[in-house]
Amino acid sequence: MSEYDRCVKCGGTVTADDIGLFRKLVDRTADGGFMCIDCMAEKFGCRREKLEEKVREYRKNGCLMFP
Ligand SMILES: [Zn+2]
């Protein structure tokens, strides 16, 4: 596991979905400095369920960032 797989805010594990979401919502070309879904939810002031829903939506739409 590389350091890119750690959340910059809480040090927690960042999943492939989290990275995809981060690129979608924060920085499309990000190559590090990712955040876990919990910290992204906090950043956007929403519930993590809302973000998980977004991941499902992107995947359903065939987004390449969510294989
Ligand atoms: Zn975090």
N, CA, C, O and the ligand as a Tripos MOL2 file, in Angstrom:
@<TRIPOS>MOLECULE
protein
  269   267    68     0     0
PROTEIN
NO_CHARGES

@<TRIPOS>ATOM
      1 N           0.8410   -1.1960    0.0000 N.3       1 MET1
      2 CA          0.0000    0.0000    0.0000 C.3       1 MET1
      3 C           0.8780    1.2490    0.0000 C.2       1 MET1
      4 O           1.7410    1.4020    0.8640 O.2       1 MET1
      5 N           0.6620    2.1350   -0.9590 N.am      2 SER2
      6 CA          1.4540    3.3530   -1.0300 C.3       2 SER2
      7 C           0.8550    4.4270   -0.1330 C.2       2 SER2
      8 O          -0.2500    4.2700    0.3840 O.2       2 SER2
      9 N           1.5860    5.5080    0.0450 N.am      3 GLU3
     10 CA          1.0800    6.5840    0.8960 C.3       3 GLU3
     11 C          -0.1150    7.2760    0.2480 C.2       3 GLU3
     12 O          -0.8700    7.9810    0.9160 O.2       3 GLU3
     13 N          -0.2800    7.0720   -1.0480 N.am      4 TYR4
     14 CA         -1.4180    7.6870   -1.7210 C.3       4 TYR4
     15 C          -2.7270    7.0200   -1.3220 C.2       4 TYR4
     16 O          -3.8080    7.5550   -1.5650 O.2       4 TYR4
     17 N          -2.6170    5.8420   -0.7050 N.am      5 ASP5
     18 CA         -3.8150    5.1170   -0.3190 C.3       5 ASP5
     19 C          -4.2810    5.5030    1.0750 C.2       5 ASP5
     20 O          -5.1660    4.8690    1.6490 O.2       5 ASP5
     21 N          -3.6670    6.5590    1.6120 N.am      6 ARG6
     22 CA         -4.0630    7.0250    2.9470 C.3       6 ARG6
     23 C          -4.7280    8.3880    2.8450 C.2       6 ARG6
     24 O          -4.3160    9.2430    2.0620 O.2       6 ARG6
     25 N          -5.7540    8.5680    3.6440 N.am      7 CYS7
     26 CA         -6.4610    9.8530    3.6830 C.3       7 CYS7
     27 C          -5.5340   10.9320    4.2550 C.2       7 CYS7
     28 O          -4.8980   10.7270    5.2890 O.2       7 CYS7
     29 N          -5.4620   12.0910    3.5690 N.am      8 VAL8
     30 CA         -4.5760   13.1510    4.0540 C.3       8 VAL8
     31 C          -5.1020   13.7850    5.3360 C.2       8 VAL8
     32 O          -4.3510   14.4190    6.0760 O.2       8 VAL8
     33 N          -6.3870   13.6120    5.5920 N.am      9 LYS9
     34 CA         -6.9870   14.2640    6.7520 C.3       9 LYS9
     35 C          -6.9360   13.3960    8.0020 C.2       9 LYS9
     36 O          -6.5150   13.8470    9.0670 O.2       9 LYS9
     37 N          -7.3710   12.1400    7.8580 N.am     10 CYS10
     38 CA         -7.4750   11.2930    9.0480 C.3      10 CYS10
     39 C          -6.5030   10.1190    9.0220 C.2      10 CYS10
     40 O          -6.3720    9.4040   10.0150 O.2      10 CYS10
     41 N          -5.8090    9.9090    7.8780 N.am     11 GLY11
     42 CA         -4.8620    8.8100    7.7940 C.3      11 GLY11
     43 C          -5.5190    7.4620    7.5810 C.2      11 GLY11
     44 O          -4.8520    6.4280    7.5900 O.2      11 GLY11
     45 N          -6.8170    7.4740    7.3920 N.am     12 GLY12
     46 CA         -7.5540    6.2280    7.1690 C.3      12 GLY12
     47 C          -7.3450    5.6850    5.7620 C.2      12 GLY12
     48 O          -6.7480    6.3420    4.9100 O.2      12 GLY12
     49 N          -7.8340    4.5050    5.5410 N.am     13 THR13
     50 CA         -7.6920    3.8630    4.2370 C.3      13 THR13
     51 C          -8.5640    4.5490    3.1880 C.2      13 THR13
     52 O          -9.7210    4.8850    3.4410 O.2      13 THR13
     53 N          -7.9850    4.7470    2.0110 N.am     14 VAL14
     54 CA         -8.7190    5.3200    0.8880 C.3      14 VAL14
     55 C          -8.9320    4.2270   -0.1470 C.2      14 VAL14
     56 O          -7.9640    3.6450   -0.6380 O.2      14 VAL14
     57 N         -10.1480    3.9480   -0.4770 N.am     15 THR15
     58 CA        -10.4460    2.8910   -1.4440 C.3      15 THR15
     59 C         -10.4200    3.4430   -2.8670 C.2      15 THR15
     60 O         -10.3620    4.6550   -3.0770 O.2      15 THR15
     61 N         -10.4620    2.5340   -3.8370 N.am     16 ALA16
     62 CA        -10.4930    2.9470   -5.2430 C.3      16 ALA16
     63 C         -11.7110    3.8320   -5.5070 C.2      16 ALA16
     64 O         -11.6340    4.7840   -6.2830 O.2      16 ALA16
     65 N         -12.8170    3.5200   -4.8690 N.am     17 ASP17
     66 CA        -14.0190    4.3350   -5.0220 C.3      17 ASP17
     67 C         -13.8030    5.7420   -4.4890 C.2      17 ASP17
     68 O         -14.2330    6.7270   -5.0910 O.2      17 ASP17
     69 N         -13.1240    5.8160   -3.3400 N.am     18 ASP18
     70 CA        -12.8660    7.1290   -2.7380 C.3      18 ASP18
     71 C         -12.0160    7.9780   -3.6770 C.2      18 ASP18
     72 O         -12.2580    9.1730   -3.8470 O.2      18 ASP18
     73 N         -11.0110    7.3360   -4.2870 N.am     19 ILE19
     74 CA        -10.1310    8.0540   -5.2060 C.3      19 ILE19
     75 C         -10.9180    8.5420   -6.4160 C.2      19 ILE19
     76 O         -10.7520    9.6770   -6.8630 O.2      19 ILE19
     77 N         -11.7740    7.6720   -6.9390 N.am     20 GLY20
     78 CA        -12.6040    8.0510   -8.0810 C.3      20 GLY20
     79 C         -13.5030    9.2270   -7.7380 C.2      20 GLY20
     80 O         -13.6520   10.1690   -8.5170 O.2      20 GLY20
     81 N         -14.0940    9.1510   -6.5630 N.am     21 LEU21
     82 CA        -15.0050   10.2030   -6.1180 C.3      21 LEU21
     83 C         -14.2510   11.5150   -5.9260 C.2      21 LEU21
     84 O         -14.7250   12.5830   -6.3130 O.2      21 LEU21
     85 N         -13.0660   11.4150   -5.3210 N.am     22 PHE22
     86 CA        -12.2420   12.5970   -5.0920 C.3      22 PHE22
     87 C         -11.9270   13.2710   -6.4250 C.2      22 PHE22
     88 O         -12.0000   14.4930   -6.5530 O.2      22 PHE22
     89 N         -11.5760   12.4480   -7.4170 N.am     23 ARG23
     90 CA        -11.2520   13.0090   -8.7380 C.3      23 ARG23
     91 C         -12.4700   13.6460   -9.3760 C.2      23 ARG23
     92 O         -12.3710   14.6680  -10.0550 O.2      23 ARG23
     93 N         -13.6220   13.0300   -9.1490 N.am     24 LYS24
     94 CA        -14.8600   13.5560   -9.7200 C.3      24 LYS24
     95 C         -15.2510   14.8840   -9.0810 C.2      24 LYS24
     96 O         -15.6330   15.8320   -9.7670 O.2      24 LYS24
     97 N         -15.1470   14.9330   -7.7520 N.am     25 LEU25
     98 CA        -15.7330   16.0560   -7.0190 C.3      25 LEU25
     99 C         -14.7340   17.1410   -6.6620 C.2      25 LEU25
    100 O         -15.1100   18.3040   -6.5110 O.2      25 LEU25
    101 N         -13.4590   16.7750   -6.5240 N.am     26 VAL26
    102 CA        -12.4930   17.7460   -6.0130 C.3      26 VAL26
    103 C         -11.4730   18.1370   -7.0770 C.2      26 VAL26
    104 O         -11.3680   19.3090   -7.4390 O.2      26 VAL26
    105 N         -10.7300   17.1660   -7.5740 N.am     27 ASP27
    106 CA         -9.6500   17.4710   -8.5070 C.3      27 ASP27
    107 C          -9.5200   16.3410   -9.5140 C.2      27 ASP27
    108 O          -9.0600   15.2490   -9.1790 O.2      27 ASP27
    109 N          -9.9220   16.6030  -10.7310 N.am     28 ARG28
    110 CA         -9.9900   15.5890  -11.7790 C.3      28 ARG28
    111 C          -8.6380   14.9390  -12.0620 C.2      28 ARG28
    112 O          -8.5740   13.7800  -12.4720 O.2      28 ARG28
    113 N          -7.5610   15.6890  -11.8430 N.am     29 THR29
    114 CA         -6.2510   15.1590  -12.2060 C.3      29 THR29
    115 C          -5.4180   14.7980  -10.9790 C.2      29 THR29
    116 O          -4.2080   14.5950  -11.0820 O.2      29 THR29
    117 N          -6.0630   14.7200   -9.8300 N.am     30 ALA30
    118 CA         -5.3420   14.4440   -8.5840 C.3      30 ALA30
    119 C          -4.5550   13.1390   -8.6850 C.2      30 ALA30
    120 O          -5.0440   12.1320   -9.1960 O.2      30 ALA30
    121 N          -3.3470   13.1890   -8.1930 N.am     31 ASP31
    122 CA         -2.4820   12.0070   -8.2240 C.3      31 ASP31
    123 C          -1.9470   11.7380   -6.8260 C.2      31 ASP31
    124 O          -0.8860   11.1360   -6.6600 O.2      31 ASP31
    125 N          -2.6750   12.1810   -5.8470 N.am     32 GLY32
    126 CA         -2.2880   12.0430   -4.4510 C.3      32 GLY32
    127 C          -3.0920   13.0180   -3.6220 C.2      32 GLY32
    128 O          -3.8880   13.7890   -4.1580 O.2      32 GLY32
    129 N          -2.8900   12.9890   -2.3310 N.am     33 GLY33
    130 CA         -3.6110   13.8940   -1.4510 C.3      33 GLY33
    131 C          -5.0910   13.5730   -1.3850 C.2      33 GLY33
    132 O          -5.9280   14.4580   -1.2090 O.2      33 GLY33
    133 N          -5.4000   12.2880   -1.5290 N.am     34 PHE34
    134 CA         -6.8060   11.8920   -1.5260 C.3      34 PHE34
    135 C          -7.3950   11.8930   -0.1230 C.2      34 PHE34
    136 O          -6.6790   11.8860    0.8780 O.2      34 PHE34
    137 N          -8.7200   11.9020   -0.0860 N.am     35 MET35
    138 CA         -9.4340   11.8420    1.1900 C.3      35 MET35
    139 C         -10.3670   10.6400    1.1890 C.2      35 MET35
    140 O         -10.8700   10.2220    0.1470 O.2      35 MET35
    141 N         -10.5840   10.0980    2.3780 N.am     36 CYS36
    142 CA        -11.5370    8.9980    2.4940 C.3      36 CYS36
    143 C         -12.9560    9.5640    2.3800 C.2      36 CYS36
    144 O         -13.1700   10.7740    2.4560 O.2      36 CYS36
    145 N         -13.8950    8.6710    2.1990 N.am     37 ILE37
    146 CA        -15.2750    9.1220    1.9460 C.3      37 ILE37
    147 C         -15.8410    9.8910    3.1380 C.2      37 ILE37
    148 O         -16.6440   10.8080    2.9620 O.2      37 ILE37
    149 N         -15.4290    9.5240    4.3380 N.am     38 ASP38
    150 CA        -15.9250   10.2160    5.5250 C.3      38 ASP38
    151 C         -15.4510   11.6650    5.5520 C.2      38 ASP38
    152 O         -16.2280   12.5720    5.8500 O.2      38 ASP38
    153 N         -14.1730   11.8800    5.2400 N.am     39 CYS39
    154 CA        -13.6340   13.2360    5.2510 C.3      39 CYS39
    155 C         -14.1930   14.0580    4.0930 C.2      39 CYS39
    156 O         -14.3730   15.2690    4.2220 O.2      39 CYS39
    157 N         -14.4710   13.4030    2.9580 N.am     40 MET40
    158 CA        -15.0850   14.1370    1.8530 C.3      40 MET40
    159 C         -16.4950   14.5660    2.2320 C.2      40 MET40
    160 O         -16.9240   15.6740    1.9120 O.2      40 MET40
    161 N         -17.2060   13.6900    2.9080 N.am     41 ALA41
    162 CA        -18.5630   14.0200    3.3520 C.3      41 ALA41
    163 C         -18.5110   15.2320    4.2810 C.2      41 ALA41
    164 O         -19.3470   16.1320    4.2000 O.2      41 ALA41
    165 N         -17.5130   15.2340    5.1630 N.am     42 GLU42
    166 CA        -17.3680   16.3500    6.0890 C.3      42 GLU42
    167 C         -17.0530   17.6340    5.3190 C.2      42 GLU42
    168 O         -17.6050   18.7010    5.5890 O.2      42 GLU42
    169 N         -16.1490   17.4930    4.3550 N.am     43 LYS43
    170 CA        -15.7400   18.6480    3.5470 C.3      43 LYS43
    171 C         -16.9310   19.2740    2.8280 C.2      43 LYS43
    172 O         -17.0600   20.4960    2.7520 O.2      43 LYS43
    173 N         -17.7950   18.4110    2.3040 N.am     44 PHE44
    174 CA        -18.9480   18.9120    1.5640 C.3      44 PHE44
    175 C         -20.1690   19.1290    2.4530 C.2      44 PHE44
    176 O         -21.2170   19.5800    1.9890 O.2      44 PHE44
    177 N         -20.0210   18.8050    3.7270 N.am     45 GLY45
    178 CA        -21.1240   19.0220    4.6530 C.3      45 GLY45
    179 C         -22.3270   18.1590    4.3500 C.2      45 GLY45
    180 O         -23.4650   18.5870    4.5400 O.2      45 GLY45
    181 N         -22.0850   16.9340    3.8760 N.am     46 CYS46
    182 CA        -23.1970   16.0290    3.6170 C.3      46 CYS46
    183 C         -22.9260   14.6770    4.2690 C.2      46 CYS46
    184 O         -21.8510   14.4670    4.8310 O.2      46 CYS46
    185 N         -23.8790   13.7670    4.2000 N.am     47 ARG47
    186 CA        -23.7030   12.4510    4.7900 C.3      47 ARG47
    187 C         -22.9540   11.5480    3.8310 C.2      47 ARG47
    188 O         -23.0500   11.7050    2.6130 O.2      47 ARG47
    189 N         -22.1960   10.5880    4.3910 N.am     48 ARG48
    190 CA        -21.4150    9.7110    3.5040 C.3      48 ARG48
    191 C         -22.3330    8.8550    2.6300 C.2      48 ARG48
    192 O         -21.9480    8.4320    1.5400 O.2      48 ARG48
    193 N         -23.5490    8.6060    3.1210 N.am     49 GLU49
    194 CA        -24.5090    7.8410    2.3180 C.3      49 GLU49
    195 C         -24.7710    8.5480    0.9910 C.2      49 GLU49
    196 O         -24.9500    7.9150   -0.0500 O.2      49 GLU49
    197 N         -24.7860    9.8760    1.0600 N.am     50 LYS50
    198 CA        -25.0420   10.6770   -0.1330 C.3      50 LYS50
    199 C         -23.9200   10.4540   -1.1630 C.2      50 LYS50
    200 O         -24.1750   10.3490   -2.3630 O.2      50 LYS50
    201 N         -22.6920   10.3850   -0.6720 N.am     51 LEU51
    202 CA        -21.5520   10.1800   -1.5670 C.3      51 LEU51
    203 C         -21.5370    8.7550   -2.1030 C.2      51 LEU51
    204 O         -21.2090    8.5250   -3.2670 O.2      51 LEU51
    205 N         -21.8960    7.7960   -1.2420 N.am     52 GLU52
    206 CA        -21.9490    6.4030   -1.6990 C.3      52 GLU52
    207 C         -22.9890    6.2600   -2.8030 C.2      52 GLU52
    208 O         -22.8170    5.4960   -3.7520 O.2      52 GLU52
    209 N         -24.0640    7.0090   -2.6540 N.am     53 GLU53
    210 CA        -25.1100    7.0160   -3.6700 C.3      53 GLU53
    211 C         -24.5530    7.5480   -4.9910 C.2      53 GLU53
    212 O         -24.8510    7.0240   -6.0650 O.2      53 GLU53
    213 N         -23.7390    8.5990   -4.8880 N.am     54 LYS54
    214 CA        -23.1270    9.1800   -6.0800 C.3      54 LYS54
    215 C         -22.2330    8.1670   -6.7860 C.2      54 LYS54
    216 O         -22.2480    8.0640   -8.0120 O.2      54 LYS54
    217 N         -21.4500    7.4170   -5.9980 N.am     55 VAL55
    218 CA        -20.5670    6.4050   -6.5800 C.3      55 VAL55
    219 C         -21.4030    5.4030   -7.3770 C.2      55 VAL55
    220 O         -21.0560    5.0340   -8.4990 O.2      55 VAL55
    221 N         -22.5080    4.9750   -6.7720 N.am     56 ARG56
    222 CA        -23.3770    4.0080   -7.4590 C.3      56 ARG56
    223 C         -23.9120    4.6040   -8.7480 C.2      56 ARG56
    224 O         -23.9940    3.9220   -9.7690 O.2      56 ARG56
    225 N         -24.2740    5.8740   -8.6990 N.am     57 GLU57
    226 CA        -24.8090    6.5670   -9.8660 C.3      57 GLU57
    227 C         -23.7720    6.6280  -10.9890 C.2      57 GLU57
    228 O         -24.0620    6.3130  -12.1430 O.2      57 GLU57
    229 N         -22.5510    7.0430  -10.6190 N.am     58 TYR58
    230 CA        -21.4750    7.1460  -11.6130 C.3      58 TYR58
    231 C         -21.2150    5.7970  -12.2410 C.2      58 TYR58
    232 O         -21.0370    5.6830  -13.4540 O.2      58 TYR58
    233 N         -21.1950    4.7580  -11.3880 N.am     59 ARG59
    234 CA        -20.8990    3.4160  -11.8820 C.3      59 ARG59
    235 C         -21.9970    2.9610  -12.8390 C.2      59 ARG59
    236 O         -21.7220    2.3600  -13.8780 O.2      59 ARG59
    237 N         -23.2200    3.2490  -12.4820 N.am     60 LYS60
    238 CA        -24.3630    2.8580  -13.3030 C.3      60 LYS60
    239 C         -24.2650    3.5340  -14.6700 C.2      60 LYS60
    240 O         -24.6220    2.9520  -15.6950 O.2      60 LYS60
    241 N         -23.7800    4.7570  -14.6630 N.am     61 ASN61
    242 CA        -23.6590    5.5140  -15.9080 C.3      61 ASN61
    243 C         -22.4180    5.1120  -16.7010 C.2      61 ASN61
    244 O         -22.1330    5.6760  -17.7580 O.2      61 ASN61
    245 N         -21.6830    4.1290  -16.1770 N.am     62 GLY62
    246 CA        -20.5190    3.6350  -16.9070 C.3      62 GLY62
    247 C         -19.3010    4.5170  -16.8140 C.2      62 GLY62
    248 O         -18.4520    4.4920  -17.7050 O.2      62 GLY62
    249 N         -19.1930    5.3070  -15.7440 N.am     63 CYS63
    250 CA        -18.0180    6.1440  -15.5710 C.3      63 CYS63
    251 C         -16.7530    5.2880  -15.4360 C.2      63 CYS63
    252 O         -16.7190    4.3230  -14.6720 O.2      63 CYS63
    253 N         -15.7390    5.6510  -16.1770 N.am     64 LEU64
    254 CA        -14.5070    4.8560  -16.2170 C.3      64 LEU64
    255 C         -13.7180    4.9250  -14.9190 C.2      64 LEU64
    256 O         -12.8410    4.0970  -14.6760 O.2      64 LEU64
    257 N         -14.0300    5.9120  -14.0860 N.am     65 MET65
    258 CA        -13.2840    6.0340  -12.8370 C.3      65 MET65
    259 C         -13.7800    5.0480  -11.7900 C.2      65 MET65
    260 O         -13.1600    4.8830  -10.7390 O.2      65 MET65
    261 N         -14.8970    4.3960  -12.0810 N.am     66 PHE66
    262 CA        -15.4480    3.4250  -11.1360 C.3      66 PHE66
    263 C         -15.6520    2.0760  -11.8090 C.2      66 PHE66
    264 O         -16.7740    1.7330  -12.1830 O.2      66 PHE66
    265 N         -14.5980    1.3230  -11.9640 N.am     67 PRO67
    266 CA        -14.6730    0.0640  -12.6800 C.3      67 PRO67
    267 C         -15.5350   -0.9710  -11.9300 C.2      67 PRO67
    268 O         -15.7010   -2.0950  -12.4030 O.2      67 PRO67
    269 ZN        -10.2950   10.6220    6.1800 Zn       68 ZN68
@<TRIPOS>BOND
     1     1     2 1
     2     2     3 1
     3     3     4 2
     4     3     5 am
     5     5     6 1
     6     6     7 1
     7     7     8 2
     8     7     9 am
     9     9    10 1
    10    10    11 1
    11    11    12 2
    12    11    13 am
    13    13    14 1
    14    14    15 1
    15    15    16 2
    16    15    17 am
    17    17    18 1
    18    18    19 1
    19    19    20 2
    20    19    21 am
    21    21    22 1
    22    22    23 1
    23    23    24 2
    24    23    25 am
    25    25    26 1
    26    26    27 1
    27    27    28 2
    28    27    29 am
    29    29    30 1
    30    30    31 1
    31    31    32 2
    32    31    33 am
    33    33    34 1
    34    34    35 1
    35    35    36 2
    36    35    37 am
    37    37    38 1
    38    38    39 1
    39    39    40 2
    40    39    41 am
    41    41    42 1
    42    42    43 1
    43    43    44 2
    44    43    45 am
    45    45    46 1
    46    46    47 1
    47    47    48 2
    48    47    49 am
    49    49    50 1
    50    50    51 1
    51    51    52 2
    52    51    53 am
    53    53    54 1
    54    54    55 1
    55    55    56 2
    56    55    57 am
    57    57    58 1
    58    58    59 1
    59    59    60 2
    60    59    61 am
    61    61    62 1
    62    62    63 1
    63    63    64 2
    64    63    65 am
    65    65    66 1
    66    66    67 1
    67    67    68 2
    68    67    69 am
    69    69    70 1
    70    70    71 1
    71    71    72 2
    72    71    73 am
    73    73    74 1
    74    74    75 1
    75    75    76 2
    76    75    77 am
    77    77    78 1
    78    78    79 1
    79    79    80 2
    80    79    81 am
    81    81    82 1
    82    82    83 1
    83    83    84 2
    84    83    85 am
    85    85    86 1
    86    86    87 1
    87    87    88 2
    88    87    89 am
    89    89    90 1
    90    90    91 1
    91    91    92 2
    92    91    93 am
    93    93    94 1
    94    94    95 1
    95    95    96 2
    96    95    97 am
    97    97    98 1
    98    98    99 1
    99    99   100 2
   100    99   101 am
   101   101   102 1
   102   102   103 1
   103   103   104 2
   104   103   105 am
   105   105   106 1
   106   106   107 1
   107   107   108 2
   108   107   109 am
   109   109   110 1
   110   110   111 1
   111   111   112 2
   112   111   113 am
   113   113   114 1
   114   114   115 1
   115   115   116 2
   116   115   117 am
   117   117   118 1
   118   118   119 1
   119   119   120 2
   120   119   121 am
   121   121   122 1
   122   122   123 1
   123   123   124 2
   124   123   125 am
   125   125   126 1
   126   126   127 1
   127   127   128 2
   128   127   129 am
   129   129   130 1
   130   130   131 1
   131   131   132 2
   132   131   133 am
   133   133   134 1
   134   134   135 1
   135   135   136 2
   136   135   137 am
   137   137   138 1
   138   138   139 1
   139   139   140 2
   140   139   141 am
   141   141   142 1
   142   142   143 1
   143   143   144 2
   144   143   145 am
   145   145   146 1
   146   146   147 1
   147   147   148 2
   148   147   149 am
   149   149   150 1
   150   150   151 1
   151   151   152 2
   152   151   153 am
   153   153   154 1
   154   154   155 1
   155   155   156 2
   156   155   157 am
   157   157   158 1
   158   158   159 1
   159   159   160 2
   160   159   161 am
   161   161   162 1
   162   162   163 1
   163   163   164 2
   164   163   165 am
   165   165   166 1
   166   166   167 1
   167   167   168 2
   168   167   169 am
   169   169   170 1
   170   170   171 1
   171   171   172 2
   172   171   173 am
   173   173   174 1
   174   174   175 1
   175   175   176 2
   176   175   177 am
   177   177   178 1
   178   178   179 1
   179   179   180 2
   180   179   181 am
   181   181   182 1
   182   182   183 1
   183   183   184 2
   184   183   185 am
   185   185   186 1
   186   186   187 1
   187   187   188 2
   188   187   189 am
   189   189   190 1
   190   190   191 1
   191   191   192 2
   192   191   193 am
   193   193   194 1
   194   194   195 1
   195   195   196 2
   196   195   197 am
   197   197   198 1
   198   198   199 1
   199   199   200 2
   200   199   201 am
   201   201   202 1
   202   202   203 1
   203   203   204 2
   204   203   205 am
   205   205   206 1
   206   206   207 1
   207   207   208 2
   208   207   209 am
   209   209   210 1
   210   210   211 1
   211   211   212 2
   212   211   213 am
   213   213   214 1
   214   214   215 1
   215   215   216 2
   216   215   217 am
   217   217   218 1
   218   218   219 1
   219   219   220 2
   220   219   221 am
   221   221   222 1
   222   222   223 1
   223   223   224 2
   224   223   225 am
   225   225   226 1
   226   226   227 1
   227   227   228 2
   228   227   229 am
   229   229   230 1
   230   230   231 1
   231   231   232 2
   232   231   233 am
   233   233   234 1
   234   234   235 1
   235   235   236 2
   236   235   237 am
   237   237   238 1
   238   238   239 1
   239   239   240 2
   240   239   241 am
   241   241   242 1
   242   242   243 1
   243   243   244 2
   244   243   245 am
   245   245   246 1
   246   246   247 1
   247   247   248 2
   248   247   249 am
   249   249   250 1
   250   250   251 1
   251   251   252 2
   252   251   253 am
   253   253   254 1
   254   254   255 1
   255   255   256 2
   256   255   257 am
   257   257   258 1
   258   258   259 1
   259   259   260 2
   260   259   261 am
   261   261   262 1
   262   262   263 1
   263   263   264 2
   264   263   265 am
   265   265   266 1
   266   266   267 1
   267   267   268 2
@<TRIPOS>SUBSTRUCTURE
     1 MET1         2 RESIDUE 1 A MET
     2 SER2         6 RESIDUE 1 A SER
     3 GLU3        10 RESIDUE 1 A GLU
     4 TYR4        14 RESIDUE 1 A TYR
     5 ASP5        18 RESIDUE 1 A ASP
     6 ARG6        22 RESIDUE 1 A ARG
     7 CYS7        26 RESIDUE 1 A CYS
     8 VAL8        30 RESIDUE 1 A VAL
     9 LYS9        34 RESIDUE 1 A LYS
    10 CYS10       38 RESIDUE 1 A CYS
    11 GLY11       42 RESIDUE 1 A GLY
    12 GLY12       46 RESIDUE 1 A GLY
    13 THR13       50 RESIDUE 1 A THR
    14 VAL14       54 RESIDUE 1 A VAL
    15 THR15       58 RESIDUE 1 A THR
    16 ALA16       62 RESIDUE 1 A ALA
    17 ASP17       66 RESIDUE 1 A ASP
    18 ASP18       70 RESIDUE 1 A ASP
    19 ILE19       74 RESIDUE 1 A ILE
    20 GLY20       78 RESIDUE 1 A GLY
    21 LEU21       82 RESIDUE 1 A LEU
    22 PHE22       86 RESIDUE 1 A PHE
    23 ARG23       90 RESIDUE 1 A ARG
    24 LYS24       94 RESIDUE 1 A LYS
    25 LEU25       98 RESIDUE 1 A LEU
    26 VAL26      102 RESIDUE 1 A VAL
    27 ASP27      106 RESIDUE 1 A ASP
    28 ARG28      110 RESIDUE 1 A ARG
    29 THR29      114 RESIDUE 1 A THR
    30 ALA30      118 RESIDUE 1 A ALA
    31 ASP31      122 RESIDUE 1 A ASP
    32 GLY32      126 RESIDUE 1 A GLY
    33 GLY33      130 RESIDUE 1 A GLY
    34 PHE34      134 RESIDUE 1 A PHE
    35 MET35      138 RESIDUE 1 A MET
    36 CYS36      142 RESIDUE 1 A CYS
    37 ILE37      146 RESIDUE 1 A ILE
    38 ASP38      150 RESIDUE 1 A ASP
    39 CYS39      154 RESIDUE 1 A CYS
    40 MET40      158 RESIDUE 1 A MET
    41 ALA41      162 RESIDUE 1 A ALA
    42 GLU42      166 RESIDUE 1 A GLU
    43 LYS43      170 RESIDUE 1 A LYS
    44 PHE44      174 RESIDUE 1 A PHE
    45 GLY45      178 RESIDUE 1 A GLY
    46 CYS46      182 RESIDUE 1 A CYS
    47 ARG47      186 RESIDUE 1 A ARG
    48 ARG48      190 RESIDUE 1 A ARG
    49 GLU49      194 RESIDUE 1 A GLU
    50 LYS50      198 RESIDUE 1 A LYS
    51 LEU51      202 RESIDUE 1 A LEU
    52 GLU52      206 RESIDUE 1 A GLU
    53 GLU53      210 RESIDUE 1 A GLU
    54 LYS54      214 RESIDUE 1 A LYS
    55 VAL55      218 RESIDUE 1 A VAL
    56 ARG56      222 RESIDUE 1 A ARG
    57 GLU57      226 RESIDUE 1 A GLU
    58 TYR58      230 RESIDUE 1 A TYR
    59 ARG59      234 RESIDUE 1 A ARG
    60 LYS60      238 RESIDUE 1 A LYS
    61 ASN61      242 RESIDUE 1 A ASN
    62 GLY62      246 RESIDUE 1 A GLY
    63 CYS63      250 RESIDUE 1 A CYS
    64 LEU64      254 RESIDUE 1 A LEU
    65 MET65      258 RESIDUE 1 A MET
    66 PHE66      262 RESIDUE 1 A PHE
    67 PRO67      266 RESIDUE 1 A PRO
    68 ZN68       269 GROUP 0 **** ****
